[in-house]
Amino acid sequence: MGESQTKIIDGNGVYVLPLLGETAALVFYQLQKCIAPAILQAMGAIKGAAPGADKKLDIKKLLGADLDIAALSSAIDSIHEKMTAQEWLSFLKTTLSRTTVNDRAVGDKAHFDEVFSGKILLLYKVLWFSLEVNFGDFFSVAGFSNTNEPQPGKTAK
């Protein structure tokens, strides 16, 4: 099993315990089928988003990049075409099922609502971190890198 990791995201302490094998396989299937093609399409919407010679994409460098809004919109539409709202919510809950934010288990509906109410960007940042923890080797091979590497965290409880 992978190592748990912690990270401060927008002032919130986030702890991710890796998903167990079968659950990770299910999430990875959904990621490959629905999310990865949209991410790649979205990357095409960011001018200058191609990975460098080291085959790594520095997300921080992209923050100031110009966006092709039509292409980005198309990427978002592609997710909606492949997943219903309930499937998307199920994907979120499963992916975040072993994640806590400020010691609140966001796999629990009440805590999910409490933590992310009015903070949709925080939700997506925590989701991305959870995906990095669970599928870091995939993101590394795909050319995505995070220059703000998370620190190894607590051991499994």
C-alpha positions as CSV (number, residue, x, y, z in Angstrom):
1,M,0.0,0.0,0.0
2,G,1.2,3.5,-0.7
3,E,2.2,6.0,1.9
4,S,-0.3,8.4,3.5
5,Q,0.5,12.1,2.9
6,T,-0.4,15.4,4.4
7,K,-0.5,18.9,2.8
8,I,-1.7,22.3,3.6
9,I,-4.2,23.5,0.9
10,D,-5.6,27.0,1.2
11,G,-4.8,27.0,5.0
12,N,-6.6,23.6,5.5
13,G,-4.8,20.5,6.8
14,V,-5.4,17.7,4.3
15,Y,-4.5,14.0,5.1
16,V,-4.9,11.3,2.4
17,L,-4.7,7.7,3.3
18,P,-4.3,5.7,0.0
19,L,-7.3,3.8,-1.3
20,L,-7.3,0.0,-0.9
21,G,-6.5,-2.1,-4.0
22,E,-10.0,-2.8,-5.3
23,T,-11.3,0.7,-4.7
24,A,-8.2,2.2,-6.3
25,A,-8.7,0.0,-9.4
26,L,-12.3,1.2,-9.7
27,V,-11.3,4.8,-9.3
28,F,-8.4,4.4,-11.8
29,Y,-10.8,2.9,-14.3
30,Q,-13.2,5.9,-14.0
31,L,-10.2,8.2,-14.2
32,Q,-9.0,6.6,-17.4
33,K,-12.4,6.4,-19.0
34,C,-13.8,9.8,-18.2
35,I,-11.4,12.2,-16.5
36,A,-8.0,11.6,-18.1
37,P,-9.1,12.4,-21.7
38,A,-10.8,15.6,-20.4
39,I,-7.6,16.6,-18.5
40,L,-5.5,16.1,-21.6
41,Q,-8.1,18.1,-23.6
42,A,-7.9,20.9,-21.0
43,M,-4.1,20.9,-21.1
44,G,-4.5,21.6,-24.9
45,A,-6.6,24.6,-23.9
46,I,-3.6,26.1,-22.0
47,K,-1.2,27.8,-24.4
48,G,2.4,26.6,-23.6
49,A,1.2,23.6,-21.6
50,A,3.4,21.0,-23.3
51,P,5.7,19.2,-21.0
52,G,9.4,20.3,-21.1
53,A,12.4,18.2,-22.1
54,D,12.3,16.4,-18.8
55,K,8.8,15.2,-19.8
56,K,7.3,16.9,-16.7
57,L,4.7,19.5,-16.7
58,D,5.1,22.2,-14.0
59,I,1.6,23.1,-13.0
60,K,2.8,26.2,-11.2
61,K,4.2,27.6,-14.4
62,L,0.8,27.3,-16.0
63,L,-1.1,29.5,-13.5
64,G,-0.2,32.6,-15.6
65,A,-0.8,31.0,-19.0
66,D,-3.4,32.1,-21.5
67,L,-6.5,29.8,-21.7
68,D,-8.4,28.9,-24.8
69,I,-11.9,29.1,-23.1
70,A,-13.7,27.2,-25.9
71,A,-11.3,24.3,-25.7
72,L,-11.5,24.2,-21.9
73,S,-15.3,24.3,-22.1
74,S,-15.1,21.4,-24.5
75,A,-13.0,19.4,-22.0
76,I,-15.6,20.0,-19.2
77,D,-18.4,19.0,-21.6
78,S,-16.6,15.7,-22.3
79,I,-16.8,14.8,-18.6
80,H,-20.5,15.6,-18.5
81,E,-21.1,13.4,-21.6
82,K,-19.4,10.4,-20.0
83,M,-20.6,10.7,-16.4
84,T,-24.0,11.6,-14.9
85,A,-24.1,14.0,-12.0
86,Q,-24.6,11.0,-9.7
87,E,-21.7,9.1,-11.2
88,W,-19.5,12.2,-10.7
89,L,-20.6,12.5,-7.1
90,S,-19.9,8.8,-6.6
91,F,-16.4,9.3,-8.1
92,L,-15.7,12.2,-5.7
93,K,-17.0,10.3,-2.6
94,T,-15.0,7.2,-3.5
95,T,-11.8,9.0,-4.3
96,L,-12.0,11.1,-1.1
97,S,-13.3,8.3,1.1
98,R,-10.0,8.0,3.0
99,T,-9.3,11.8,3.1
100,T,-9.7,14.2,5.9
101,V,-9.7,18.0,5.9
102,N,-9.0,19.7,9.2
103,D,-9.6,16.3,10.9
104,R,-13.0,15.9,9.2
105,A,-13.6,12.7,7.2
106,V,-14.9,14.1,3.9
107,G,-16.2,10.6,3.0
108,D,-19.0,11.4,5.4
109,K,-21.8,13.5,3.8
110,A,-22.2,15.9,6.7
111,H,-18.5,16.6,6.8
112,F,-18.2,16.7,3.0
113,D,-21.0,19.4,3.0
114,E,-19.4,21.3,5.9
115,V,-15.9,21.3,4.5
116,F,-16.7,22.2,0.9
117,S,-19.8,24.3,1.2
118,G,-19.0,27.6,-0.7
119,K,-15.4,26.2,-1.4
120,I,-15.7,24.5,-4.8
121,L,-12.1,25.2,-5.7
122,L,-10.9,23.7,-2.4
123,L,-12.9,20.5,-3.4
124,Y,-11.0,20.3,-6.7
125,K,-7.6,21.0,-5.1
126,V,-8.2,18.3,-2.5
127,L,-9.4,15.9,-5.2
128,W,-6.2,16.5,-7.2
129,F,-4.1,15.9,-4.2
130,S,-5.9,12.7,-3.5
131,L,-5.4,11.6,-7.1
132,E,-1.7,12.4,-6.8
133,V,-1.4,10.3,-3.6
134,N,-3.2,7.4,-5.0
135,F,-1.9,7.5,-8.6
136,G,1.3,9.5,-8.4
137,D,3.2,7.0,-10.5
138,F,0.5,7.4,-13.3
139,F,0.8,11.2,-13.2
140,S,4.5,11.1,-13.2
141,V,4.6,8.8,-16.3
142,A,1.9,11.0,-18.0
143,G,4.2,14.1,-17.6
144,F,2.4,15.8,-14.8
145,S,4.5,17.0,-11.9
146,N,3.8,19.0,-8.8
147,T,6.6,21.3,-7.7
148,N,5.1,21.6,-4.3
149,E,5.7,18.0,-3.3
150,P,3.5,16.8,-0.3
151,Q,5.3,15.6,2.8
152,P,5.0,12.0,3.9
153,G,2.4,11.9,6.6
154,K,1.1,9.8,9.5
155,T,1.0,6.1,9.4
156,A,-2.3,4.4,8.8
157,K,-4.7,4.5,11.7
